[in-house]
Amino acid sequence: MSALPLVDETPGEALSLDQLTQLLETIFLRHGTSLEVARSLAANCAGAERDGAHSHGVFRIPGYVSTLKSGWVDGQAVPVVEDVASGFVRVDAANGFAQPALAAARALLVEKARSAGIAVLAIRNSHHFAALWPDVEPFAYEGLVALSVVNSMTCVVPHGADRPLFGTNPIAFAAPRAGGEPIVFDLATSAIAHGDVQIAARKGERLPPGMGVDSLGQATQDPKAILEGGALLPFGGHKGSALSMMVELLAAALTGGNFSFEFDWSNHPGAKTPWTGQLLIVIDPSKAAGQNFAERSQELVRQMHGVGLKRLPGDRRHWQREKSQEQGITLARTELAQLRELAGL
């Protein structure tokens, strides 16, 4: 593949989480969001950057800005929460972002989960452009189990097909654990996250085999070929493809959102955010029989370590979080300069 110019990653200055969050809030406000939306998105992106999830941290900010400029998403949208059943909450995000919609319904969702033992939140007419694990992790800190799925834009070829149809369609899960951080994971049902492909293209790096195909449907390790007319593959062949189909059904068909192939942003140049849906399921494990769930979680972890597992899903994130809290969040010089320019500083 032709080499792409490498990005200048010379470290700039280290920011605290509060400083980075405030900078991102300023960017969102400057580009047309309400204060509530700005706070929600800034906290999400800053938290992802703090935890080392670079493909969903400040890397996403130019995409948010170009989307807001395009008029594709409503940065001032006010979510409409609907209490429809003892264990079911619906939210119309009103063509806004999914995180403010979740925030608006969160208290009712938790109340229903604690009352009925389980509750579902169905978000429709929403845009999700961020890591999914921040949506579920806070529930685990409250002693709840949470599962969430969200679909995205068409960029993944179903197993056995020859054209893309599904999105990267991630699944996130969080569960409390006694004596330790919650068990949290977030995985795309594609072989690689779309943001990681973009980062590889920006850095001029090749991808491992089996990640995607070019515009002719031929296997490629060139991230640029995947992004320019190509597509991603599901992880694990037919297994990942089946999970991706499940996400389409849960996140779009069940919520009333768009399937990954049902929206058209061609009249909004610069639009980057998928206009789809999101489903969350929250369970109160205190309603279950037997030993305390968090203690059972810890026992499972102990046994996993006992058979030689060195690192649990999410361990790297927690390690990076501690490091960032001690040393600050260090951004590349060019990255920090771009953020300040977007903020008008």
N, C-alpha and C positions, 0 to 999 in steps of 0.2 A: 504494500500500500504506500501511497505517497505520504511522506512525513508531514505532519501538521506542526506549525510553530508551537514550541513548548510555552506553557504559561509561566510567567514570572511568579514563583512561589516564595520569594524572599520574605521571611517573616517580618511582619510589621510590629505593631504594639499589641500587648495583651489587654483585653478588655474584661471587665467583670460581667457576669450575666446581666446585672441590672443595666450597665452601660450599653451592652449590645442590644438588649431589649428596647431601651429608650431610643437608640439610633434607628432600629427597625420600625418602631412606632412612628417616628418622625417621617420616615419614608412613606409608610402606608397612608398617613394623614395627608402628606403633601400630594399624594397621587389619588386622592378622592375617596378614601374610606371614612366611615364614621369612627369615632374614638373607640367604641366597643369592639368593632371589627379589627381595628389596628392593634389593639391590645391582645386580642385573641391570636391573630396571625403572628405578631411579633414574638409572643411568648412561645409559640410552637416552633418557629424557625430558630430562635435563639437557643431554646432547649435542645433541639436536634444538633445544632453546632457545638454546644457545650459537651454533648455526649458522643461526639465524633461521628455522627451520621451526616457526613458532609454533603452527600447527594440530596439531602432534604433540609439543609441548613441555609446559610446565606447564599449558597449557589442558586437557590430558587428565587431570590428576590428580583432579579431582572425579569424573570418570567411572570411574576406577580405584577410588576409594574407595566410591562407591555400588555398584559391581559386587561388591566384596569384602563389603560389608555385606549384600548381597542373598543371598549364598550360592551365586551362579551359578558362580563360579570358585573353585578351591581354591588359595589363596595359599601353602599348605604343600606342594603337590604335588612329588613326587620323580620326575623323568623316568626312563623305562626305555629304555635304549639297546640296540638289537638289531643285531648284526653279521650280515647275512644273505647277503652276496655280496662278491666281490672289489671291486666298485665301488658297493656299495649299503649304506646304513645306514638303519635305521628307528628312530624314537623315538616312544614313547607318552608324550605330555606329561601324561597322567593327569589331564585336566581342569584343567591349570595353564596358565601363560603360555608362549608359544612361545620367548621369548628364553632362559630357563633351559634349555629342551630343546635349543636350538641349542648353548648353551655346554657342555652335558653331552656332546654328540656331536662337538664341533668337532675335537678332537685326532684322533679316529679318522677323521673325514671328510678332513682334510688329509693324514693318512698314506696313505689309500687313493688320493686324487687324485694324490699324488706318485708312488705306486707304479704305478697303472694308467693315469695320465694324465688320468683323469676319474673323478668320484665323485658319487653322488646321495645327498642326505639327504631322507628323507620323514618329516615330522612330522605326527602325527595327534592328535586329541583335545586340541586346543590352542586357546588364545585369543591373538589378535594385535591390539593396539590402538594400535600405534605406527607411526612412520615405518619404511619397509622398507630404505632405503639403509644404515642402521647395521648391518644384518645382513650386507651384502655388502662394504662398503668395507674392513674389516680384511683380507679375503682379498687384495685388490689390493695392499695394503702388503707382503704376503708374496710378491708376484710371481705370484699366481694370478688367474685370471679367474673371476668368480662371477655367477650369474644366480639370482634368486629370485622366486617368485610366491606370493601368499597370497590366498585369497578371504575375503569378509566377509559381512555380513548383507544380505538382500535389500533393495535400495533403488534399483536401476537397471533401467530398461525396455529389454529387448533391441530392437535396431533392427527396426521393422516390427511390434512387439507393442503391446499396449495396457495391460499391467500389469507391474509390476516383478518381476524374477526373480533377476537377477545381483546380486553385490555390487560395490563400487567396484574390487575385484580388481586391485591394483597389481602392477607388474612393476619389479624393480630389477636393475641391472647395474653391475658394477665391473670395471675392467681397469687393470693397471699401465701407467705411462707413464714413459719415461726423461726425466730432467731436469725433472719437474713432478709435480704432484699426480695421483693416479689419476683416470681418467675414470669418473665415477659418476653415474648418474641413477636416479630413482625416479618413476614416473608412474602415476597411477590410469588405469584404462581407462574410467572415467566422465569426463564433460566437465569435472568439477571434483571435488576431494576433498570427502568428506562433512564433514570438520573445517572446511574453508574456508567451507562453507555455514553451519555453526553459528556461526562467527566473524562472518560477514556479518549473520546474524540478530541476534546479540548487539549488534552495532554499529549496527543499523538501516540497513544499506546494501543497495542493490539489486545484483543479479547481472547480468552480461552476458547477452544473449540466447542461447538454445540450451543452457542449463545444465540445465533441468529442467521438470517439469510439476506442476500442482496436483492435488488429489484427484479432479478431473473429467477429468484427462488433457489439460488445456489448458496451452499454453506459459505460463510465468510467469518473472518476474525477481525475485519475492518469495521470499527464502530461507525465511521462515517458512511459506509455503504449501507449499514442497517438503518441509520437515521435518514438517509436520502433515498427513499423509495423501497428500502428493505423492510424487514420485520424481525421481531424476536420469536424465539421458540419457547414452548412451555418447559418447565423443569420436569424431569422424570418422564418424558414422553406422554403416554396416554394418562398417567396418573395425575400429573400436573394439569393436563388439559381438562380432565374431569373436574378437578377442583376449581379451575378457572370458570368452567360452565356453571358450577354451583354458585360461585360468587356472582355471576351475572344474574342468576335467578333470585338470589337473596337480596342483593344490593339494588337491583333495578326492577325486576318483575314484582317482587314482594312489596317494595317501598312505593312504587309508582314513579320511580326515576327512569332516566333514559338508559337503554342498553348502550354498550360501548360504541355501537355502530349507528345509533339513532340520532345523533346531533351533527349539525353541519356548521362549522365555524369559518367557512371559506369567505364569508362576507365581513369577517372581523380580523383583518391582518394583524398579527401579533398575539392573537389569543393562544394561550397555552394550557389553560385549566380545563380538565374534563368536566362536562355538565351531566352528571349521572345521579347516583344515589348511594346511600350508606345504611347498613343495618348494624345495630348493636344489640347483643343479648347479655343481660346482667343477671347473675345468680347469687342468691344469699346462701352460702354453704352452711350457715348455722341451722338451717331447716333440715339438713340431711341427718341421717342416723349415723351413729358410730363416733369414733374419736374426732377431736377437733380437726377441721380440714387443714388449717395452716400447719399443724403438727404432722399430719399425714404428708403434706407437701414436703416438709423438711425431711421426713423419713425417706421419701423417694429420692431426694437430692443426695442424702447420705449414702444410699445404696448405689446411686449413679457414680458418685465419687469412689465408692468401694470397688467398683469394677474397672476403675482406671480412667474414668472421664476427668479430664483436667479443667475443662471450661464449659460452663452451662450457657445456654442461649441467654444473651443479655449481659453476661459478665464483663465483656469488653466495654460495653456502654457504661456500666457502673464504675469501672476502673477509670475510664476517661472522665466521667462526671466528677469523681473525687479529685483527679488531677487538675481539671479546669477550675474547681472551687479553690484549690490551693494556689495555682499558678496563673489563673486567668485563661481566657479564650483567645488564643493567638491566631490572627488572620494574616494571610499573605498581604504584602504591602499594596499590591494592585487591587486586591479584593476590598481592602478597607478604604482605599481611595475612591473606588467606584461607589461604595455604600455612602460615603460622605457626599459625593457628588449628587447621588440620587436624593439624599436628604436635603440638598441645597445648602450644605455647610462649607 
